[in-house]
């Protein structure tokens, strides 16, 4: 059984001394894919298996990991 990947938004701690690139590298090692990093806002977006969320949260420099919610218009 394959698990559908979920989209996540990861906020990086601005006080973190490491570079955003190092944090992103560690996130990729934990399973983050389709990575888009926004250094200006210290935010990283990507997709990951739902069971890897705790691993992402444990990466040094990560302030928060939030599942993105897709809003679908309701049919009338």
C-alpha positions in Angstrom: 0.0 0.0 0.0 1.4 3.4 -0.9 0.7 6.4 1.2 -0.3 9.6 -0.6 2.2 12.4 0.1 1.0 15.5 1.8 2.0 19.1 1.2 3.7 20.8 4.1 4.9 24.3 5.0 7.9 24.4 7.3 8.9 27.5 9.1 12.6 27.9 9.9 13.7 29.4 13.2 15.1 32.9 12.3 17.6 32.6 15.2 19.0 29.4 13.8 22.7 29.9 13.0 22.8 27.3 10.2 22.1 28.3 6.7 18.7 27.6 5.2 20.5 25.4 2.6 21.8 23.1 5.4 18.3 22.9 7.0 16.8 22.1 3.6 19.4 19.4 3.0 18.5 17.8 6.3 14.8 18.0 5.5 15.4 16.2 2.2 17.3 13.5 4.1 14.1 13.0 6.2 12.0 12.5 3.1 11.0 16.0 2.0 10.4 16.2 -1.8 9.4 18.8 -4.4 11.2 21.4 -2.2 10.7 25.1 -2.7 12.6 27.3 -0.2 11.8 31.0 0.4 14.8 32.4 2.2 13.3 35.8 2.5 10.5 34.4 4.6 12.5 31.5 6.1 9.8 29.1 4.8 10.2 25.8 3.0 7.4 24.0 1.1 7.4 20.5 -0.1 5.7 17.1 0.0 6.3 14.2 2.3 4.9 10.9 3.6 2.5 11.7 6.5 4.5 9.3 8.8 7.6 11.5 8.3 6.1 14.6 9.9 7.8 14.0 13.3 11.1 13.4 11.6 10.8 16.8 9.9 9.9 18.5 13.2 13.0 17.0 14.8 15.4 18.7 12.3 17.6 21.3 13.9 16.4 24.7 12.9 12.8 23.8 12.2 10.3 26.0 14.1 7.1 24.4 12.9 5.7 21.9 10.3 2.2 22.5 9.1 0.1 20.3 6.8 -1.2 22.4 4.0 -5.0 22.1 3.5 -6.3 22.0 -0.1 -9.5 23.9 -0.3 -11.9 22.5 -2.9 -14.9 24.5 -4.1 -18.2 22.9 -3.2 -20.4 21.8 -6.0 -23.7 23.6 -6.1 
